[in-house]
Amino acid sequence: MATLAFFKDIDEFRQNVKGWDASQPLSELYPSFQTASREIITMIGQDTWDLLRNYHLTPDPADEKKAAGVGFVQAALANLIMYEHFIFLASKKNNSDQSLYRYQYEEIKEKYQAAGLAGMNSLLDLLDSNTATFTDYADTSTYKDRQDLIIRSYQEFERYYGIDRSPYFFSKIVFLLREVTDDEILPRIGDWDDVKDQAGLAETVKRALAYQTMALAMERFDFVTLPRSIRNQIANESSRTTRTSYSEDAAKIKLAQILKDKATEYFADIELEMDQPLTDTYEIPEDLNDEDLGFYQIP
């Protein structure tokens, strides 16, 4: 009997996801498995994938953290597989007396995606919190690339722009954070270490970084890649007209421009503050009425 990694049989697969008939072989899902597993491996690394896969096959000695990791992989994998495969199931239903309306199709797909991403978020939280157990994960780009960022975690990013507290989405935008830092932030502030202890300036820098990063995400990411709350915001905007993929794209670009405009305001604030001398280094002339200053204080 054909099996998929992390699922010993069809019953174990069906324990993690709804909608798959026990009479259908798992082999039908293999193409979708390839897509879903690649997404997870890209995030956690091949070595961590193999570690958890081997523990699933031979859970000895018992390890609570590895067992939790296996459960999160199974939840993510099963639901992302169904998210990818659902179009084929829907086609079969539409050729029978169980056809789906479009809103039903989209609602079911969204539930698969939400459940899959919930598993991914839980998995990444677990790995981030237990690098002593998952040492191979600590060597992945997903983990290492965040260590020298100005904003290093999804929890901190959430303070400046809501991303549904998603470590998965935060990992997807790390390259944008680095791009904005290199192109927009450092040319304005110089070395981050020189300003990070200036509370007001550091806060403005992080706000500018977050807003500009999300503006680029709106421009470059597919609609379905965005966090659900942002997709809802875009969908609500596009539904003011006839909702189509075109209207969604237009609403996404509109939001991107709003975010860019806000980032521009913060960039201006940074430039203004960087032009001001520090209070502890500014020297006040003893005689404000000295003719060499070019102005006189009026009593």
C-alpha positions as a LaTeX table, in Angstrom:
\begin{tabular}{lrrr}
\hline
Residue & $x$ (\AA) & $y$ (\AA) & $z$ (\AA) \\
\hline
Met1 & 0.00 & 0.00 & 0.00 \\
Ala2 & 1.37 & 3.41 & $-0.96$ \\
Thr3 & 2.09 & 5.75 & 1.93 \\
Leu4 & 3.23 & 9.33 & 2.37 \\
Ala5 & 5.94 & 10.56 & 4.73 \\
Phe6 & 4.54 & 11.18 & 8.25 \\
Phe7 & 1.46 & 9.03 & 7.56 \\
Lys8 & 1.77 & 5.28 & 8.13 \\
Asp9 & $-1.63$ & 4.63 & 6.61 \\
Ile10 & $-4.75$ & 6.33 & 5.33 \\
Asp11 & $-6.33$ & 6.37 & 8.80 \\
Glu12 & $-3.45$ & 8.41 & 10.20 \\
Phe13 & $-3.83$ & 10.86 & 7.33 \\
Arg14 & $-7.57$ & 11.21 & 7.91 \\
Gln15 & $-6.99$ & 11.87 & 11.62 \\
Asn16 & $-5.29$ & 15.13 & 10.62 \\
Val17 & $-7.64$ & 16.41 & 7.93 \\
Lys18 & $-11.25$ & 16.24 & 6.84 \\
Gly19 & $-12.63$ & 15.47 & 3.42 \\
Trp20 & $-10.54$ & 12.51 & 2.25 \\
Asp21 & $-12.51$ & 9.34 & 1.57 \\
Ala22 & $-11.06$ & 6.18 & 3.09 \\
Ser23 & $-11.68$ & 4.34 & $-0.18$ \\
Gln24 & $-9.30$ & 6.61 & $-2.08$ \\
Pro25 & $-5.61$ & 5.62 & $-2.13$ \\
Leu26 & $-3.04$ & 8.04 & $-0.72$ \\
Ser27 & $-1.07$ & 7.66 & $-3.94$ \\
Glu28 & $-3.53$ & 10.08 & $-5.58$ \\
Leu29 & $-2.20$ & 12.79 & $-3.31$ \\
Tyr30 & 1.47 & 12.35 & $-4.15$ \\
Pro31 & 1.80 & 15.35 & $-6.54$ \\
Ser32 & 0.19 & 17.61 & $-3.93$ \\
Phe33 & 2.38 & 16.04 & $-1.25$ \\
Gln34 & 5.45 & 17.07 & $-3.21$ \\
Thr35 & 4.36 & 20.71 & $-3.24$ \\
Ala36 & 3.30 & 20.79 & 0.42 \\
Ser37 & 6.36 & 18.96 & 1.75 \\
Arg38 & 8.70 & 21.24 & $-0.19$ \\
Glu39 & 7.15 & 24.28 & 1.50 \\
Ile40 & 7.72 & 22.78 & 4.95 \\
Ile41 & 11.27 & 21.60 & 4.18 \\
Thr42 & 12.15 & 25.05 & 2.87 \\
Met43 & 11.15 & 26.47 & 6.25 \\
Ile44 & 12.61 & 23.93 & 8.68 \\
Gly45 & 15.45 & 22.39 & 6.65 \\
Gln46 & 15.93 & 18.88 & 5.32 \\
Asp47 & 17.78 & 17.69 & 8.43 \\
Thr48 & 14.97 & 18.69 & 10.80 \\
Trp49 & 12.41 & 17.14 & 8.45 \\
Asp50 & 14.40 & 13.89 & 8.49 \\
Leu51 & 14.80 & 14.00 & 12.28 \\
Leu52 & 11.05 & 14.28 & 12.80 \\
Arg53 & 10.24 & 11.77 & 10.08 \\
Asn54 & 12.55 & 9.19 & 11.69 \\
Tyr55 & 11.02 & 9.87 & 15.10 \\
His56 & 7.57 & 9.29 & 13.61 \\
Leu57 & 8.71 & 5.89 & 12.37 \\
Thr58 & 10.62 & 4.98 & 15.54 \\
Pro59 & 9.59 & 7.07 & 18.56 \\
Asp60 & 12.27 & 5.67 & 20.81 \\
Pro61 & 13.37 & 6.98 & 23.21 \\
Ala62 & 10.22 & 8.95 & 23.88 \\
Asp63 & 10.68 & 12.70 & 23.44 \\
Glu64 & 7.80 & 15.06 & 24.15 \\
Lys65 & 9.15 & 17.88 & 21.99 \\
Lys66 & 9.83 & 15.67 & 18.99 \\
Ala67 & 6.39 & 14.10 & 19.36 \\
Ala68 & 4.83 & 17.57 & 19.33 \\
Gly69 & 6.90 & 18.45 & 16.26 \\
Val70 & 5.64 & 15.36 & 14.43 \\
Gly71 & 2.05 & 16.30 & 15.27 \\
Phe72 & 2.50 & 19.83 & 13.95 \\
Val73 & 4.11 & 18.56 & 10.73 \\
Gln74 & 1.24 & 16.13 & 10.22 \\
Ala75 & $-1.37$ & 18.86 & 10.72 \\
Ala76 & 0.44 & 21.26 & 8.39 \\
Leu77 & 1.22 & 18.65 & 5.77 \\
Ala78 & $-2.20$ & 16.99 & 5.59 \\
Asn79 & $-4.08$ & 20.28 & 5.27 \\
Leu80 & $-1.65$ & 21.84 & 2.79 \\
Ile81 & $-1.91$ & 18.66 & 0.70 \\
Met82 & $-5.69$ & 18.98 & 0.65 \\
Tyr83 & $-5.41$ & 22.68 & $-0.12$ \\
Glu84 & $-3.36$ & 21.82 & $-3.21$ \\
His85 & $-5.46$ & 18.82 & $-4.20$ \\
Phe86 & $-8.93$ & 20.22 & $-3.58$ \\
Ile87 & $-9.40$ & 21.54 & $-7.09$ \\
Phe88 & $-9.34$ & 17.93 & $-8.34$ \\
Leu89 & $-11.85$ & 16.81 & $-5.72$ \\
Ala90 & $-14.10$ & 19.72 & $-6.63$ \\
Ser91 & $-13.92$ & 18.79 & $-10.31$ \\
Lys92 & $-15.10$ & 15.27 & $-9.47$ \\
Lys93 & $-17.95$ & 16.63 & $-7.37$ \\
Asn94 & $-19.02$ & 19.01 & $-10.14$ \\
Asn95 & $-19.33$ & 16.04 & $-12.48$ \\
Ser96 & $-21.69$ & 14.38 & $-10.02$ \\
Asp97 & $-24.84$ & 15.36 & $-8.17$ \\
Gln98 & $-22.71$ & 16.91 & $-5.37$ \\
Ser99 & $-21.50$ & 19.99 & $-7.20$ \\
Leu100 & $-20.10$ & 22.93 & $-5.24$ \\
Tyr101 & $-20.94$ & 26.57 & $-5.58$ \\
Arg102 & $-17.93$ & 28.83 & $-5.98$ \\
Tyr103 & $-18.31$ & 30.35 & $-2.51$ \\
Gln104 & $-18.36$ & 26.82 & $-1.04$ \\
Tyr105 & $-15.21$ & 25.90 & $-2.95$ \\
Glu106 & $-13.38$ & 29.02 & $-1.76$ \\
Glu107 & $-14.55$ & 28.59 & 1.83 \\
Ile108 & $-13.34$ & 24.97 & 2.01 \\
Lys109 & $-9.99$ & 25.83 & 0.44 \\
Glu110 & $-9.55$ & 28.66 & 2.92 \\
Lys111 & $-10.21$ & 26.30 & 5.82 \\
Tyr112 & $-7.55$ & 23.88 & 4.53 \\
Gln113 & $-5.10$ & 26.74 & 4.14 \\
Ala114 & $-5.84$ & 28.14 & 7.62 \\
Ala115 & $-5.42$ & 24.73 & 9.26 \\
Gly116 & $-2.21$ & 24.07 & 7.35 \\
Leu117 & $-0.71$ & 27.42 & 8.29 \\
Ala118 & $-1.77$ & 26.96 & 11.91 \\
Gly119 & 0.27 & 23.76 & 11.93 \\
Met120 & 3.22 & 25.57 & 10.35 \\
Asn121 & 3.02 & 28.40 & 12.88 \\
Ser122 & 2.93 & 25.97 & 15.80 \\
Leu123 & 5.84 & 24.02 & 14.35 \\
Leu124 & 8.00 & 27.12 & 13.89 \\
Asp125 & 7.16 & 28.33 & 17.40 \\
Leu126 & 8.22 & 24.96 & 18.79 \\
Leu127 & 11.49 & 24.92 & 16.85 \\
Asp128 & 12.36 & 28.52 & 17.73 \\
Ser129 & 11.79 & 27.82 & 21.42 \\
Asn130 & 13.80 & 24.59 & 21.49 \\
Thr131 & 16.94 & 25.05 & 19.42 \\
Ala132 & 18.88 & 22.95 & 21.94 \\
Thr133 & 16.73 & 19.98 & 20.90 \\
Phe134 & 16.44 & 20.90 & 17.23 \\
Thr135 & 20.05 & 21.92 & 16.65 \\
Asp136 & 19.86 & 21.44 & 12.88 \\
Tyr137 & 17.05 & 24.00 & 12.70 \\
Ala138 & 19.32 & 26.58 & 14.35 \\
Asp139 & 21.64 & 26.20 & 11.34 \\
Thr140 & 18.94 & 26.92 & 8.76 \\
Ser141 & 18.59 & 30.20 & 6.92 \\
Thr142 & 15.06 & 30.50 & 8.37 \\
Tyr143 & 16.59 & 30.87 & 11.82 \\
Lys144 & 20.00 & 32.42 & 11.16 \\
Asp145 & 18.85 & 35.14 & 8.74 \\
Arg146 & 16.76 & 36.75 & 11.49 \\
Gln147 & 19.53 & 37.15 & 14.01 \\
Asp148 & 21.02 & 40.36 & 12.61 \\
Leu149 & 17.76 & 42.06 & 11.67 \\
Ile150 & 16.48 & 45.23 & 13.32 \\
Ile151 & 13.16 & 43.45 & 13.94 \\
Arg152 & 13.99 & 39.83 & 14.73 \\
Ser153 & 10.70 & 38.16 & 15.59 \\
Tyr154 & 7.09 & 38.06 & 14.50 \\
Gln155 & 6.07 & 39.11 & 18.02 \\
Glu156 & 8.04 & 42.34 & 17.68 \\
Phe157 & 6.84 & 42.94 & 14.12 \\
Glu158 & 3.26 & 42.57 & 15.33 \\
Arg159 & 3.75 & 45.68 & 17.48 \\
Tyr160 & 4.12 & 47.77 & 14.32 \\
Tyr161 & 1.91 & 45.99 & 11.80 \\
Gly162 & $-0.49$ & 43.10 & 12.32 \\
Ile163 & 0.41 & 39.83 & 10.58 \\
Asp164 & $-1.88$ & 37.53 & 12.60 \\
Arg165 & 1.05 & 36.64 & 14.90 \\
Ser166 & 2.36 & 34.34 & 12.19 \\
Pro167 & 5.98 & 33.13 & 12.41 \\
Tyr168 & 5.42 & 31.52 & 9.01 \\
Phe169 & 4.57 & 34.81 & 7.30 \\
Phe170 & 7.34 & 36.59 & 9.17 \\
Ser171 & 9.83 & 34.06 & 7.79 \\
Lys172 & 8.51 & 34.80 & 4.30 \\
Ile173 & 9.22 & 38.54 & 4.63 \\
Val174 & 12.72 & 38.30 & 6.14 \\
Phe175 & 14.30 & 39.02 & 2.76 \\
Leu176 & 12.12 & 42.13 & 2.42 \\
Leu177 & 13.12 & 43.32 & 5.89 \\
Arg178 & 16.74 & 43.00 & 4.85 \\
Glu179 & 16.12 & 44.79 & 1.56 \\
Val180 & 14.37 & 47.73 & 3.22 \\
Thr181 & 17.07 & 47.91 & 5.89 \\
Asp182 & 19.85 & 48.05 & 3.29 \\
Asp183 & 18.09 & 50.39 & 0.83 \\
Glu184 & 16.11 & 52.72 & 3.08 \\
Ile185 & 17.10 & 52.50 & 6.73 \\
Leu186 & 20.89 & 52.30 & 6.91 \\
Pro187 & 21.49 & 55.11 & 4.38 \\
Arg188 & 19.50 & 57.35 & 6.75 \\
Ile189 & 20.84 & 56.24 & 10.14 \\
Gly190 & 24.25 & 54.71 & 9.48 \\
Asp191 & 25.01 & 51.86 & 11.91 \\
Trp192 & 21.93 & 50.52 & 13.73 \\
Asp193 & 24.04 & 49.89 & 16.85 \\
Asp194 & 24.67 & 53.64 & 17.09 \\
Val195 & 20.97 & 54.53 & 17.32 \\
Lys196 & 19.21 & 51.48 & 18.78 \\
Asp197 & 19.46 & 52.84 & 22.34 \\
Gln198 & 17.77 & 56.12 & 21.38 \\
Ala199 & 14.25 & 55.04 & 22.23 \\
Gly200 & 12.30 & 57.56 & 20.16 \\
Leu201 & 14.43 & 57.23 & 17.05 \\
Ala202 & 14.62 & 53.44 & 17.29 \\
Glu203 & 10.82 & 53.26 & 17.50 \\
Thr204 & 10.43 & 55.43 & 14.40 \\
Val205 & 12.98 & 53.32 & 12.51 \\
Lys206 & 11.06 & 50.13 & 13.31 \\
Arg207 & 7.75 & 51.65 & 12.25 \\
Ala208 & 9.24 & 52.80 & 8.94 \\
Leu209 & 10.78 & 49.37 & 8.43 \\
Ala210 & 7.53 & 47.54 & 9.12 \\
Tyr211 & 5.34 & 49.73 & 6.90 \\
Gln212 & 7.74 & 49.75 & 3.95 \\
Thr213 & 8.25 & 45.98 & 4.24 \\
Met214 & 4.50 & 45.36 & 4.16 \\
Ala215 & 4.11 & 47.72 & 1.20 \\
Leu216 & 6.60 & 45.60 & $-0.74$ \\
Ala217 & 4.84 & 42.41 & 0.39 \\
Met218 & 1.56 & 43.77 & $-1.03$ \\
Glu219 & 3.26 & 44.47 & $-4.35$ \\
Arg220 & 5.16 & 41.20 & $-4.68$ \\
Phe221 & 3.21 & 38.47 & $-2.88$ \\
Asp222 & 0.18 & 36.63 & $-4.21$ \\
Phe223 & $-3.09$ & 37.47 & $-2.51$ \\
Val224 & $-3.37$ & 33.98 & $-0.94$ \\
Thr225 & 0.08 & 34.32 & 0.64 \\
Leu226 & $-0.94$ & 37.26 & 2.82 \\
Pro227 & $-2.22$ & 36.82 & 6.41 \\
Arg228 & $-5.95$ & 36.27 & 6.65 \\
Ser229 & $-6.74$ & 39.60 & 8.33 \\
Ile230 & $-5.00$ & 41.46 & 5.51 \\
Arg231 & $-6.78$ & 39.37 & 2.87 \\
Asn232 & $-10.08$ & 40.22 & 4.54 \\
Gln233 & $-9.18$ & 43.90 & 4.48 \\
Ile234 & $-8.38$ & 43.71 & 0.77 \\
Ala235 & $-11.49$ & 41.64 & 0.03 \\
Asn236 & $-13.70$ & 44.14 & 1.84 \\
Glu237 & $-12.18$ & 46.97 & $-0.18$ \\
Ser238 & $-12.60$ & 45.12 & $-3.49$ \\
Ser239 & $-16.18$ & 44.08 & $-2.69$ \\
Arg240 & $-17.24$ & 47.71 & $-2.88$ \\
Thr241 & $-17.20$ & 47.06 & $-6.60$ \\
Thr242 & $-17.79$ & 43.76 & $-8.37$ \\
Arg243 & $-15.30$ & 41.43 & $-6.70$ \\
Thr244 & $-12.88$ & 39.94 & $-9.23$ \\
Ser245 & $-9.21$ & 39.04 & $-9.22$ \\
Tyr246 & $-8.63$ & 42.38 & $-10.93$ \\
Ser247 & $-10.43$ & 44.31 & $-8.19$ \\
Glu248 & $-8.49$ & 42.38 & $-5.53$ \\
Asp249 & $-5.21$ & 43.28 & $-7.21$ \\
Ala250 & $-6.29$ & 46.92 & $-7.42$ \\
Ala251 & $-7.21$ & 46.94 & $-3.72$ \\
Lys252 & $-3.88$ & 45.30 & $-2.87$ \\
Ile253 & $-1.94$ & 47.94 & $-4.80$ \\
Lys254 & $-4.02$ & 50.69 & $-3.18$ \\
Leu255 & $-3.12$ & 49.35 & 0.28 \\
Ala256 & 0.53 & 49.12 & $-0.76$ \\
Gln257 & 0.51 & 52.81 & $-1.66$ \\
Ile258 & $-1.10$ & 53.74 & 1.65 \\
Leu259 & 1.62 & 51.83 & 3.49 \\
Lys260 & 4.35 & 53.43 & 1.39 \\
Asp261 & 2.98 & 56.89 & 2.12 \\
Lys262 & 3.01 & 56.12 & 5.84 \\
Ala263 & 6.55 & 54.77 & 5.61 \\
Thr264 & 7.60 & 57.94 & 3.81 \\
Glu265 & 6.31 & 60.00 & 6.72 \\
Tyr266 & 8.40 & 57.93 & 9.12 \\
Phe267 & 11.46 & 58.24 & 6.86 \\
Ala268 & 11.05 & 62.02 & 6.99 \\
Asp269 & 10.83 & 61.87 & 10.79 \\
Ile270 & 14.04 & 59.82 & 10.88 \\
Glu271 & 15.85 & 62.31 & 8.68 \\
Leu272 & 14.65 & 65.20 & 10.82 \\
Glu273 & 15.76 & 63.52 & 14.02 \\
Met274 & 19.12 & 62.49 & 12.56 \\
Asp275 & 19.76 & 66.15 & 11.66 \\
Gln276 & 19.26 & 67.20 & 15.29 \\
Pro277 & 22.33 & 67.24 & 17.56 \\
Leu278 & 22.16 & 65.08 & 20.65 \\
Thr279 & 21.15 & 67.02 & 23.76 \\
Asp280 & 24.24 & 66.01 & 25.68 \\
Thr281 & 26.62 & 67.27 & 22.99 \\
Tyr282 & 24.95 & 70.54 & 22.05 \\
Glu283 & 26.73 & 73.60 & 23.42 \\
Ile284 & 24.68 & 76.77 & 24.09 \\
Pro285 & 26.63 & 79.99 & 23.50 \\
Glu286 & 27.18 & 82.00 & 26.64 \\
Asp287 & 26.18 & 85.27 & 24.98 \\
Leu288 & 23.16 & 84.96 & 22.73 \\
Asn289 & 23.56 & 88.63 & 21.80 \\
Asp290 & 27.06 & 88.19 & 20.41 \\
Glu291 & 27.17 & 90.02 & 17.06 \\
Asp292 & 29.09 & 87.12 & 15.55 \\
Leu293 & 25.97 & 84.93 & 15.83 \\
Gly294 & 24.11 & 87.14 & 13.39 \\
Phe295 & 21.00 & 87.64 & 15.51 \\
Tyr296 & 20.02 & 89.21 & 18.81 \\
Gln297 & 17.74 & 87.99 & 21.55 \\
Ile298 & 14.93 & 90.43 & 22.21 \\
Pro299 & 14.24 & 90.89 & 25.94 \\
\hline
\end{tabular}
